[in-house]
Amino acid sequence: MNPTRLRRFLSVPAAAFVAIVATLTPGLTSSASARITRIVIDSVQSPTFAGTSFGVVGQYERIVGQAFGEVDPRHPLNAIITDIQAAPRNVRGNVEYRTDFFLLRPIDMSRGTGNIFYNVVTRGTRTG
């Protein structure tokens, strides 16, 4: 994959994670924050679904990777995270985390709807 194309879709997962955190935790963006510090793309399959084209959107590509981030364990909104006070801290005093992601996106983004569907994976079971 060429570097220009890689940069183009790296911004999609990062923006999605920021939007998801803001949506799922009302008020969090103004008083506390969790932040993504790094995104690693493990694989890209383009096109996916054996090249099948879906309506006006066309073909999709599958992007699989990991997002690394950190959260402030001292903030009251993070107190609901089980055992966060016992977790190791980095040099900034934050707790680091890693989450896997699986992204399907139109190859030609101009033909997409601009909407995102996000599925929260719990206990290691991905649906869809």
C-alpha positions in Angstrom: 0.0 0.0 0.0 1.4 3.4 -0.9 2.0 5.9 1.9 -0.5 8.5 0.7 -3.3 5.9 0.8 -2.2 4.6 4.2 -2.3 8.2 5.7 -5.8 8.7 4.2 -7.3 5.8 6.0 -5.3 6.0 9.2 -7.2 9.2 10.0 -10.5 7.3 9.7 -10.0 4.9 12.7 -8.5 7.7 14.8 -11.4 10.0 14.2 -13.8 7.2 14.8 -12.3 6.4 18.2 -12.4 10.0 19.3 -16.1 10.3 18.2 -17.0 7.0 19.9 -15.4 8.1 23.2 -17.2 11.4 23.1 -20.6 9.8 22.2 -20.5 7.0 24.7 -19.4 9.2 27.6 -21.4 12.4 27.7 -19.5 15.2 29.4 -16.2 13.3 29.3 -14.7 15.5 26.6 -15.1 18.6 28.7 -13.9 17.2 32.0 -11.8 14.1 31.5 -10.2 12.4 28.5 -9.1 9.1 27.2 -6.8 9.4 24.3 -5.6 7.2 21.5 -1.8 7.5 21.3 -1.0 5.2 18.5 -2.8 3.1 15.8 -1.2 0.1 14.2 -2.6 -1.4 11.0 -2.1 -5.2 11.0 -3.7 -6.0 7.7 -5.7 -4.5 4.8 -7.8 -6.5 2.4 -8.8 -4.4 -0.6 -11.2 -5.2 -2.1 -12.9 -7.6 0.4 -15.9 -9.9 0.0 -14.3 -11.4 -3.1 -14.6 -8.0 -4.9 -18.4 -7.9 -4.5 -19.9 -4.5 -5.3 -22.7 -3.2 -3.0 -25.2 -0.8 -4.6 -24.0 2.7 -5.3 -21.3 2.4 -2.7 -19.4 -0.2 -4.6 -16.6 -2.3 -3.2 -15.3 -2.3 0.4 -12.0 -2.9 2.1 -11.3 -4.5 5.4 -8.8 -2.8 7.8 -7.7 -4.7 10.9 -5.5 -3.2 13.6 -4.9 -2.1 17.1 -5.4 1.2 18.9 -3.2 2.1 21.9 -4.3 4.7 24.4 -4.2 6.0 27.9 -6.7 7.1 30.6 -6.3 9.1 33.8 -7.0 6.7 36.7 -7.5 9.6 39.1 -10.5 11.1 37.3 -13.8 10.3 39.0 -15.5 9.4 35.7 -12.9 6.6 35.3 -13.6 5.1 38.7 -16.1 2.7 37.2 -13.2 0.8 35.4 -12.6 -2.3 37.5 -9.3 -2.3 39.4 -8.1 0.9 37.6 -6.4 2.1 40.8 -4.3 -1.1 40.9 -3.2 -0.9 37.2 0.4 0.1 36.3 1.0 3.7 35.4 3.1 5.3 32.7 5.4 8.3 33.2 2.4 10.7 32.9 0.6 8.8 35.6 -2.0 7.3 33.2 -3.1 3.7 32.6 -2.3 2.5 29.1 -4.7 0.2 27.2 -4.9 -1.5 23.8 -8.0 -2.5 21.8 -8.4 -4.3 18.6 -10.4 -2.8 15.7 -12.0 -4.1 12.6 -13.0 -1.5 10.0 -15.0 -1.9 6.8 -15.1 1.1 4.6 -16.0 1.9 1.0 -12.9 1.9 -1.3 -14.3 5.1 -2.9 -15.3 7.1 0.2 -17.1 9.7 -2.0 -19.7 7.1 -2.7 -20.3 6.2 1.0 -23.0 7.7 3.2 -20.5 9.2 5.7 -22.2 7.3 8.6 -20.3 4.9 11.0 -21.7 1.8 12.6 -19.8 0.9 15.8 -20.1 -2.4 17.6 -18.8 -2.5 21.1 -17.0 -5.9 21.5 -17.4 -7.4 25.0 -15.7 -10.5 26.3 -13.9 -11.1 23.0 -16.9 -11.8 20.9 -17.2 -9.8 17.7 -20.6 -9.8 15.9 -21.0 -9.0 12.3 
